[in-house]
Structure formats: structure tokens, C-alpha cells
Amino acid sequence: MKPTHIEHIGIAVKSLNDSIPYYEEVLGLKCYSVEEVVDQKVKTAFFMVGQTKIELLEATSEESPIAKFIEKKGEGIHHLAFAMEDVAEALTHAEGKGIQLIDKQPRPGAEGLMIGFMHPKSTGGVLTEFCAKKK
Amino acid sequence: MKPTHIEHIGIAVKSLNDSIPYYEEVLGLKCYSVEEVVDQKVKTAFFMVGQTKIELLEATSEESPIAKFIEKKGEGIHHLAFAMEDVAEALTHAEGKGIQLIDKQPRPGAEGLMIGFMHPKSTGGVLTEFCAKKK
């Protein structure tokens, strides 16, 4: 049940093009992938830092959760994702501990992972995701 | 100049005692250290997840930056810290790229590290820290 590492940190940005240079030129990271996740209405850019990815998230529609987040809170860290062995098991365990789930069942996410979110009301204000490789 | 890994993720909480059970019982992590950082007016609790620490931050005074953060934004992710070889060099490099620094020089942080912060206005809304082991 314990996470093996922080899989990624999701950061809401207004524009990937405007944000990528900070990560590349100031932090010295390399953007290795840009991917659109159609059902989440986002375009993502990924950087690797040790075991962990930085995932920049740009909204592709005003209906995107990222557009709503930025409207309310401005650009910044959007969510924290833990790498688990099994997302379904992690979600069930969390629900058993009284955590409110956003996803009752795992669903496909970016980078070919299975993912599931818990509600930040239950997790101390941190929108928290479980991820695992597809089996 | 490239970070080796995410050194820690700082999370502002109202109460360590109320927050630690979520990290231990829901996520299966183990709190290995509670430390007070007097000059930052915070009490911290640490958990290891792979290469990265989760650092919970509780204010010990109303004047603490953490108290002000929670008052304004509520509990949640406060900052992101990258492990660097040399904090002074990383700060100088960032300033040369036009980044506004909070710390012009490295200073001592929790866990015996040298640290330096960049201003979130310059870093896409993410309060960002460089850390390195003391030499």
C-alpha cells in the first residue's frame, strides 16, 4: 500500500510555451514529451527530475479543470501524484479510512498510466492522485 | 546546475497532530522526524517517499509565513524544493536569468541543509527552493 515514489507533481500554467523556458533554462531540466489528454481538456509537458516528473498542465478549453483552477487560484501547483502498485486497491483502502474519492475506479491518465484522484477536502487541501503502470 | 531530484515538497497544515494520521494511515508513510525551525516559526514533520521528503509545516506563531499562507489560501502545497549541488551557484544562475530571489545568499534550513528560495512571481506561481547538503 505504500507509494514507491512521487510519480509526478502537476503544475497549472497558462501557457506551456511561456512556462517551458523557466524549467529548461533556470532549472536545467529537459522537456521530453508534450501530450494532449483530450478527456481532461489539457495539454501536458513533462520533465524528469530523479524519480519524479514535473507535469505542466495547460487548459485546452475554458471548461478544463485547469482553466477553473487558474481562474480561482492563479498558476501554481495543482496536484501531487504517488506511484502505487495498484490504484484500485489504494482507492479502496483510502475510502475505508474515510477519504472522499473523486474516482471510485481507476481510469486511464497521461503517459499510459492508470490513475485515481482523492478529493482535497479529505487530504488536507492537496489534490492527491494515485498512479500505477497498466497491468 | 541540474537538480538531482525533488528534495522535498512543503505542505502547509494547521496542525501536525491532525495531519500526520492521513500520511501514515491512508498513504502508508512513516513520520521519521519532527523538528522545530525557530527562525522560520514552524514545526515540521518529515516522511520519505522514494528520493523525496514530504515536509508538513505547522506555524508556531501568527507571524509565521505558514500562518499567513493558510489564512490566505488554506491548507495545501506551500513550496517545491530541488536538490542541487550548490545553492549559491543555483541562485546566481537563476538571478542571471531574470528570476527574482527571496534569498540572495544560501541560509541554513531544516534537516541540516543549506537553502535558498526564489519568488513565486518569477517561477509561475510555485514558491521554489534550492537545497544542498552543507559542504
Interface residues (C-beta under 8 A of the other chain):
Chain A: M1 K2 P3 T4 H5 I6 I9 I11 A12 V13 S19 Y22 E25 V26 L27 G28 L29 V49 G50 Q51 T52 K73 G74 E75 G76 I77 L80 F82 A83 H93 A94 K97 I99 P120 T123 G124 G125 V126
Chain B: M1 K2 P3 T4 H5 I6 I9 I11 A12 V13 S19 Y22 E25 V26 L27 G28 L29 V49 G50 Q51 T52 K73 G74 E75 G76 I77 L80 F82 A83 H93 A94 K97 I99 P120 T123 G124 G125 V126
